[in-house]
Amino acid sequence: MPSGRTHDQITLWSLPLVAALTFGQTHSSNLTLLVSGSFLFGGLMFGPDLDIYSCQYQRWGWFKPIWLPYQKSLRHRSFLSHGPLIGTALRILYLAIWIAVFGVLGLAVAQKIGNLGWNWQDLVFSYGRLIGEHHIEILAVYIGLELGAMSHYLSDWGGSAYKRFKKKGLSGWRPPKTIKRAKITAPTRRSSKSIAEGRMKKEEGRRKK
């Protein structure tokens, strides 16, 4: 598995390619900036290795503790952290919950102190309208985050596959075979009657000889 420094280099080297491809497809500097920035953020701070004590985890600084429940809930390199699409979606949902918690607490304090003229229903409605108006930009951010995560777990997979190939050759690409365990049967006890019958048959055989 590549080191954290190698992952960072892959992200930085891939950034110009991601930006060029995005601009070539969208012809929009705004979407290119969103995808490229999200790709950089996803590769350096929002990638799959947030499930362990990694470089990505350490870069969150004072906010590192919010990822501790995430780490304790997931096994490293599980499908929920390193899986395509679902890993990024789960991290977005997890971070959104924390942002919502801090945001609600902050707004509640601000409303108490400043007597702001709004209610929670208006706030939810305005956020829903904001998401509807900027759904293309939100999709661009998600694509950038997913590409940043993809650069990580594809390099993990490629490094592991190369090591298997170097060690075992072409056979290293095959999935490991499962070893079938032999079925062990417990020895059966023979009754005294069957033992006596067996001895009698042996004696009859000797007499005939």
N, C-alpha and C positions, 0 to 999 in steps of 0.2 A: 504494500500500500504506500503511495507517495507521501512524502512529509508535507507538513503545513506550508513550508516555504515553496515546495514544488507546486502545490495547488495555487498559491498566490501568483507564481510566475505564469502558470497556465492561464489564469484569469486575466492577467495584464496583457499577455501576448495575444489573447483571443479578442480583447476589447476592440481593436481597430477593425477586425474582421466582422464582428457583430454590428458595429456602427455602420460599416459600409454596406452590409447586406440589408440592414433595416432601412437605410436611406434609399437604397436601390429599389426596395419593394414599396415603400410608402411615399417617397418624395416629400417627406415632412420632417423638417428640422426638429419640431416639437416632439413627435413620436420617437424620432431617433435618439433624442436626448433622454427621454423617459426610459426607453429600452436599454440604452447603454448605461445610464446611471443605475438602473435596477439590476442589470447584469453585474456591474462592479460591486454593488452592495450585496447581492446574492452570493457572489463568489468569495467575498472577503469577510462578511459578517453574518450572512443569513443562510448559510449553506447547511448541508446535512450533518456536519460534525458538531453542531450545537448540542447533540445528544451526549457529548463527552467534554472533558476539560481540554479544550483545543484552542488554537489561535483565534478562531472565530468567536468562541465563547469569551476569551480574555479581552477581545476588542470592545466588548460592551461596557467595560469600565464599571461605574457605579451601578449600572443596571444588570450586571451579571446575575444577581440572585433570582431574577424573574425566570431564568431558564433552568433553575434547579429542579422544580417539579417536572419539567419536560424531560430532563435527563433521567430522573428516577422512574419515570413512567415508561420509558422506551429502552429497549435493548439496542446497543450500538450496532449500526448498519442493518437495522431491521427495515422491513418494507415501509413502515410508517414514517421513517426518517429519511431513508435513502431511495424510496420508491419514486418512479417518475410521476409527476403531476401531484400525486397524493401527498408526498413529503412536503412540497412547497405550500400546497393548500392548507395542510395541517399547521404548519408554522405560521402562516398568515392568520389563520383563525385563532391560534394560541396568542399571538402578539396582539391581535385586535381585541381579545378579551381583556388583556392587561391595560391596553390604551383606554378601553371603555370604562374600566374600573377607576383608573386614575382620573379620567375626564369627568366622570359623574361626580366623584368626590370633589374635584376642583370647582366644578360648576355649582355644586350644592353650597360650598363654602362661599363662592363669589355671590351667589344669590342671597345668602343670609346677610353678608356684610354690605353688599351694594344695593340690595333690593332691585334686582334687574327685572325689567318688564317682559318676561317670557315665561313659558311653561314647558314641561317636558314633552308634551304632545307636539308643540310647534317645533321643538328641536329635532325630534325623530322625523317629522315630516320634511324638514329642511334638508336633513342628511339623506333621506330617501330620494328627494328631488335632485340633490347634488350627484348622487350615484347614477341616476338615470340620465342626467345631462352629460356626464363625463365617463360613460361606460367604455368608450374606445380607449381613453387614456388609462383607465383602470386595467383593461385587458393588456395594454402595452406594458404596464408595470409588472403584471403577473408573468407575461412572457419573458421579460428580462430577468426576473427572479428565478424562473424555472430554468432558463438557459445558464444562469450562474451556478445553480445547483447541479445541472446536467454536466457541466464541465468538471465538477467535482467527482460525482459518482461514476462517470464514464472513465475518468483517469484512474479511479480505484479499480474498476473492473479490468481496464486494460493492463494495469500493473500486475494484478493478480494473475491474469491470463498469460502474460509474458513470463512470469516466474514459473507457472505450471509448464509452459511450452519449453522453457530452458531446462527444466528438470526432467520432464518425461517425454518431450517431443510432441508429436501429433496426438499421442494418446492422452496428453494432459488436457486436451480440449473436451474429452469425453467426461460425462458425469461419473462420479465414483460409483463403483458397483457395490451393491448391498450384499453382505455376506450372510448366507442363510445358515441359521443355527440348526445343528442336528437335533432331531427330536430324541430326547432321552426318556426311555421307558423304565419304570421302576421294576426291579426283578420280582417275579411272582413266586410265591411260596408253593411248593408242591406238598400235597397232602401225604400223610404217612401211608395211606392205602396205595397211592400211585407209585410211591417209592418201592413198596414191597412188591407190587406187580412188576416193576421194572427189573428188580433183582431176580425174580422167578424166571422171567423171560431170558435173562442172561445165563442163568444156570441151565435151563433147558437147551439153550444154544450150545453150551459147552458139552453137555451129555451127547447130543447128536453128533458132534465132531468126534 
